Structure formats: structure tokens, C-alpha cells
């Protein structure tokens, strides 16, 4: 049994896995934006008007980052992001009724 199978076999496991994947994607975008900006975390903190420790916590993935916080960080780094929907594997695609 794979780790994914074990996680998804417990109650709410699939939902928790989907949430973790989304958090991971958001963190990858933040790290990519920081690297591409050439800015340091200290400079980003100053631009956002927050402590460097707050920026470090966000980049470590500590806590639950609000969507507005993610948007503010990306904006300060000269970036923006889009979300897209993906069909869950355990639910069949709806029939086209057109």
C-alpha cells in the first residue's frame, strides 16, 4: 500500500491531502517569486511593513496563510497568481448536457 493509499483510506484523508497539495503549490509560487525578484526576505518585510520573522514564518509554511496575505506577498514581489480547478479523481466528470 502506498503512502497516498494509506492517507486517503482514513476519514478526511483525501481532503487533507488536497489541502496539503494546495499549500505546497502556494509555497512554491512564493519561493519562486522571491527568487525571481532578487529581493531578500528582509527587503520584502520592509516593503510589506511586517517583521522579518513574519515573512520567514510564511515562507516556512507555518500556520494558515490567508489568501489576502498570499496576494499581498506576491504583489510586493511584482507577481500575481491564478487559481484553476481540477476535477477530483474520486468523482466522475459531469455529463455534457448541451
C-alpha positions in Angstrom: 0.0 0.0 0.0 1.4 3.4 -1.0 1.5 6.4 1.4 -1.1 8.1 -0.7 -3.4 5.0 -0.3 -2.9 5.0 3.4 -3.6 8.7 3.7 -6.7 8.6 1.6 -8.1 5.5 3.3 -8.6 7.4 6.6 -11.6 9.7 7.2 -10.9 13.1 5.7 -7.5 11.9 4.4 -8.2 12.7 0.8 -9.4 16.2 1.8 -6.3 16.7 4.0 -4.1 15.6 1.1 -5.7 18.0 -1.3 -5.3 20.9 1.2 -1.6 20.0 1.7 -1.1 19.9 -2.1 -2.6 23.4 -2.4 -0.4 24.8 0.4 2.6 23.3 -1.2 1.8 24.9 -4.6 1.3 28.3 -2.9 4.6 28.0 -1.1 6.4 27.0 -4.4 4.9 30.1 -6.0 6.1 32.3 -3.1 9.6 30.9 -3.2 9.8 31.3 -7.0 8.5 34.9 -6.8 11.1 35.8 -4.2 14.0 34.2 -6.1 13.0 35.9 -9.4 12.5 39.3 -7.7 16.1 39.3 -6.4 14.7 40.7 -3.1 15.7 39.4 0.3 13.2 38.4 3.0 14.4 41.5 4.9 13.6 43.8 2.0 10.3 42.1 1.5 9.4 42.5 5.1 10.2 46.2 4.9 8.1 46.6 1.8 5.2 44.8 3.5 5.6 46.7 6.8 6.0 43.5 8.8 8.8 41.9 10.8 11.2 39.6 9.0 10.2 36.8 11.4 6.6 37.1 10.0 8.0 36.7 6.4 10.1 33.8 7.5 7.1 32.0 9.0 5.1 32.4 5.8 7.9 31.1 3.7 8.3 28.1 6.0 4.6 27.3 5.7 3.9 27.8 9.4 0.3 28.4 10.2 -2.6 29.1 7.9 -1.8 31.9 5.4 -4.8 33.8 4.3 -5.5 34.3 0.6 -5.1 38.1 1.1 -1.7 37.6 2.7 -0.6 35.4 -0.2 -1.8 38.1 -2.7 0.0 40.9 -0.7 3.3 39.0 -0.7 3.1 38.2 -4.4 2.1 41.7 -5.3 5.1 43.1 -3.3 7.3 40.7 -5.2 5.9 42.0 -8.5 3.8 39.0 -9.2 0.2 37.8 -9.3 -1.2 34.3 -9.4 -4.2 32.5 -10.9 -6.1 29.5 -9.5 -7.6 26.8 -11.6 -10.0 24.0 -10.8 -9.1 20.3 -11.2 -11.7 17.5 -11.1 -11.3 15.3 -8.1 -10.2 11.8 -9.1 -12.9 10.1 -7.0 -15.8 12.0 -8.7 -16.6 11.3 -12.4 -16.8 14.3 -14.8 -20.4 15.5 -15.2 -22.1 14.6 -18.5 -22.3 17.4 -21.1 -26.0 18.1 -21.3 -25.8 20.7 -24.2 
